[in-house]
């Protein structure tokens, strides 16, 4: 019984054909991109807050930046207030 094809076989073929990526590398890149875009809004806000806080940004700057970033996400999140963003991070 043959193995089932990768659900994104056409994308993998395109990447290996148009880049220097091998099949395994292309598969890992696709998996990473899918994982990135499958983050919930809450997961994204928490992750970005941690990243930006580690860079030394203050919460005022972090929440303004994350709020702006959310509008550019692949699946745009609803407009969130600073209070809503804070609650996602701190509960």
C-alpha positions in Angstrom: 0.0 0.0 0.0 1.6 3.3 -1.1 2.1 6.1 1.5 -0.5 8.8 1.3 0.8 11.9 -0.6 1.8 15.0 1.4 -1.2 17.3 1.6 0.9 20.1 0.0 2.7 18.0 -2.5 2.2 20.6 -5.3 3.8 23.3 -3.1 6.7 21.1 -2.2 7.3 20.3 -5.9 7.2 24.1 -6.7 9.7 24.9 -3.9 12.1 22.2 -4.9 11.8 23.2 -8.6 12.2 27.0 -8.0 14.7 27.1 -5.1 17.8 25.4 -3.9 15.8 23.5 -1.3 15.8 19.7 -1.3 12.6 17.8 -0.6 13.2 17.4 3.1 14.1 21.1 3.5 11.1 22.2 1.6 8.9 20.0 3.7 10.3 21.5 6.9 9.8 25.1 5.6 6.2 24.4 4.7 5.6 22.9 8.1 7.1 25.9 9.8 5.1 28.4 7.8 1.9 26.4 8.5 2.7 26.4 12.2 3.3 30.1 12.1 0.0 30.9 10.5 -1.9 28.5 12.7 -1.2 30.4 15.8 -4.2 31.8 17.5 -4.4 35.5 18.2 -3.7 34.9 21.8 -0.6 32.7 21.1 0.7 35.3 18.7 0.2 38.2 21.1 2.0 36.3 23.9 4.9 35.2 21.7 5.4 38.7 20.3 5.1 40.3 23.7 7.9 38.0 25.0 10.1 38.7 21.9 9.7 42.4 22.1 10.1 42.5 25.9 13.3 40.6 25.5 14.5 43.4 23.2 13.9 45.9 26.0 10.7 47.6 24.7 8.2 48.9 27.2 4.7 47.6 27.3 3.3 50.8 25.8 5.4 50.4 22.7 4.9 46.6 22.7 1.1 46.8 22.7 1.0 49.5 20.1 3.3 47.5 17.8 1.5 44.2 18.3 -1.9 45.9 17.8 -0.6 47.2 14.4 1.0 43.9 13.5 -2.3 42.0 14.0 -3.9 43.9 11.2 -1.3 42.5 8.8 -1.7 38.9 9.8 -2.7 36.4 7.1 -6.1 36.0 8.7 -6.6 39.4 10.2 -7.5 39.5 13.8 -10.3 41.8 15.1 -9.3 45.2 16.3 -8.2 44.7 19.9 -7.8 47.3 22.6 -4.6 47.7 24.7 -6.6 46.3 27.6 -7.5 43.2 25.6 -3.9 42.7 24.6 -2.8 43.0 28.2 -5.3 40.4 29.3 -4.0 38.0 26.7 -0.5 38.3 28.1 -1.2 38.6 31.8 -4.6 36.9 32.2 
